[in-house]
Amino acid sequence: MFPFTLPQLAIAFPDIDPVIVQLGPVAIRWYSMAYIVGIVLGWLYAKRLAGNARLWGGRPSAISAVDLDDFLVWATIGIVLGGRLGFVLFYDLPLYLQNPAEILAIWRGGMSFHGGLIGTTVAMAVFAWRRGIPVWPLIDIVAAVAPIGLFFGRIANFINSELWGRPTDVPWAVVFPNGGDIPRHPSQLYEAALEGVVLFLVLRLCTHRLLKLRRPRFVTGVFIAGYGLARTFVEFFRQPDPQLGYLFGGWLTMGMTLSIPMIVLGVVLAATAGKIREESLTEAE
């Protein structure tokens, strides 16, 4: 028990209906809207990155606006299928084996970033192969815009009152409607800030100030390592999934288990990034 009274130090969960509007049997939810907005804004930003010759050494990117237009559908499929299958496999496989129809109930939440990352990576590899375009520029562009979707996704997690944090007595603790009468860390907002805002700014620095799109794999490496660090940090404040708890009888969570290798992979990708193109910075400017 915490030594404080609820009205003094806990923030009541905002009264936000997860459903934006109900049109007969069709419900438009904040969760699905977050994915739509994140994907569309990411697509628009990706086109700006690809069309800015200065970022690519003074010559056009190998990825055209038409390529990105066509890849939008591929990206959506990779995110949704990969994210859902990743959640099913990594977080609650026994439940879904008993109730296979629940796999399709995406509107109830239950998406894995790590699964979505794998699904999108497969989509990028296949798309680049079919188009005959280099895969790393495409992956670097997608990596640079990914925090946009992560931000909106975590806000949707908060609205859905899911993936909340551990009990706490911090002044900004929130009492979630399905989390018991216990003030908890709003860990979804921590992730929105770190995985969304902070990581986006770091990648923006890499692309526009340091001009690292000229070094294939560097931006991707920073994104993967940055996400792994942010997610591992927030896992210390986030309530572990009840069906999994702490792994190996200790403090390790599934989120940490999947994110720590990302840090290593990201560092390796950034450290082994391709050479800067020979065009001078003056010409590129």
N, C-alpha and C positions, 0 to 999 in steps of 0.2 A: 504493500500500500504506500502511496505517496503522501507525505506530510503537508498537504495543502488542500484547500477546498476548490472544487471544480470551477465555480463561477469566477474565482479570483485570478487564476493563472491559465485557464484553458480557453481556447477560442472555439466557439461553436462552429460546426461544419456549415458552410453556406448552403442555403436552401436553393440548390440548382437541380432542376429536373434533368436527368440524363437524356431524356427525349426532348429534342428541340421543338418538333412539331409532329403531330400524329395525323396522317391522312388515311382514314379508314384503317385497313390492316397494315399499312406501310408506316413505319416510324423512322423519322430522320433523327439520328442520335449524335450527340457531341463526339462520341468515340469515332464513328465513321467519318464525321465531318472533319475531325482533326487529321485523319489520314488523307482525305481529299485535299484540304488546304495545304498540308505539308508537302504533298507530292507536287501540286501545281506550282506553289511558290519555289520549290526546289528546282523544278523544270525551267521556270523563267530565269532564275539565277544562273542555272547551268548554261543556258543559251548566252547570257551575258559574259560568262567566263570564257566560253568557247569562241566568242566573237571578238574578244579583246586581244588583238595581235601583240600588244606590248607584253602581255603575260606569257607569251609563248616564244619570245626571242625575236619579235619584229616580223613574224610571218604568221599566217592564219593557223589556227589549231587544226590538227588532223581530224578532229571531230566537227562535223558541220551542224548547222541548226536543223537541217532536215534529219540527220542522224538522231539528234536528241528528240525531235518530234516523234519519230518512229519508235524510239526506245522507251518512250513514256509508258506505253502499254506493257512492254516487257518488264519494266521496273515495277509497275503496280502488281503484276502477277507474281514477280519474284518476292516482293515484300510481303504480300498477303499470304501466299502459299508457304513460303519459307518461314515467316513469322509464326503462322498457326501450327505448322508441322513441328517446328522447333519447340514450341510450348508443349505440344502433346508428347513429344519424345523426351524432352529434358525435364519437364516439371510434373507431369501427372499421367504417365502412360497407363498405369493400372486402371484408373478411372475411365479413360477413354476406350480401353479394350473392353470394359464392361458395358459402356454406353457409346458405341461408335457414332451414333447420330449427333452427339454433342460436339463432335469435331467441327461440324459446320456452324455451330452457334457462335460465330465470331463477335456478334453484337453484344455478347455478355462479357467481352474482354478475353484475355488469355492469348497474348501475342508475345513471342520471344524475339528480342532484338537480335540475339545471336543467330537464331534461325532465319530471320529476315535478312541478315548480313550474308549468310550462306546462299539463300535463295537469290538475292540480288547479284551476288558474285557470279553464280552460275548463269544467270540471265545475261550479264554483261559479257561473259566469255563466249557464250553461244552467239549473241548478237554481233559481237565484233568479228567472230569467225565467219558468219554468214555474209556480213557486209564487206569483209576484206579490209577492215580498218584496224589500226593498232589498238590493243586492248588497254594498255596502261594509261594513255591520256583519258580514255573514257572512265576508267576506274578512278583516276585522280579527280576528275570533274565531279563525279557522283559523291566521292568522299568529302569534297569541299562543301557540298550542299546538304549532306545528310543531317547535320545538326538542326536544320530547319524542321525536318520531319520529327526528329527526336524531341524537340521543344514542344511541339503541338501534341505529340503522343503522350508525353508526361503530364501535360495539363489535362488531357482527357482522362488519364489514370486518376488524377485528383478528383475530377468531377464525378467519375464513376465510383469514387470511394473504394479504390482497390490499390493494392501494393503499398499500403500505408506503413508508417515507421514503427519503431519500437517505443514502448512507454517512456515518457520523459517528463521532467518538470520545468523545461525551458518556457519562457513567457509566451512564445509563439506556438506552443503545442496545440494540436487540434484534436477534438473529440469526433471521430468518424462514426457515422450512424451504424455501421456494421462492425465496429471495432471495440464494442463494449464501452462502458462509461469510464474510459481510461484516456487521459491526454497522451497523444502520440506525436512523434516527429512527422511533419508533412514531407516525408522523404521523396514523394513525387515532385514536389516543388524544388527540392535540392537537386534532383536529377535534371529537371527542366533548366535550372540555372547553370549547372556544370556541363552536362552533355549537350545542352542547347546553346545558351548564350555564350558561355566562356569558350567552349570548343569552337563555335562558329568564329569568334573573334580571333582565336589563335590561328585557325586555318585561313582567315582573311588576311592576317599578317603574313602568313607563308605565301599566299598567292599574289597579293598586291604589293607588299612592301619588299619581301625577300625574293619574289619572283621564282618561287620553287616549282611552279608548273613546268619549268624548263628542265627539271630533273625528274624523269618518270619514276614513280613509286614513292617519292618523298612525301607528298601531301597525303597519300594513302597511309603511309607509315605513321605520320603524325596523328591522323584521325584515329587509326586503330589503337595506337598506344594511348592517346588522349582519352578515348572512350574507356579503355580498360582501366586507366587510373581513376577516372571519375566514378565509374561504376563500382570499383573495388572500395573506394573511399565511402560512398554512400551506403554500401552494404552494411557498414558498421552502425548505421542509423535505421536501416530498413528491416522490417519484421520478416524473418525467413518464411518461406512458403510453408504452411502448416503440414502439408503432406510430406514435406522433405525435412524441415527443421535444419539443424546444424549437421553437417556431414562429418563422417569419420569420428563422431563423438566429441568434436571440439567446437571451434568458433567459425569454421569455414562454411560458407553458404554455396549454393549452386551458382549464384551470380558471380561470386569470387572465382569459383572453379573454372567457369567459362571465360572470365575476363582476364585473369592473370596471364594465361598464354598469349592473349592479345597484346599485352604490353611488350612481351618478348618479340613477338612477330612484328609489331609496329616499329620497334627500335631497329630490328634487322632490315626491314624494308627501307627505312629512312637512311640507314647507314650505307646501304648498298645501292642507293638511288643512282640512276644514270647520270652521265656527265652533263654539265651545262652546255647548251648548244653554242656554237662558235660565234653567233652574232653578238656583237658587243652590246653592252648595256646602253651605250649612247645611241646606237642605231635603233635599239628596241624602244627607247624612250620617244 
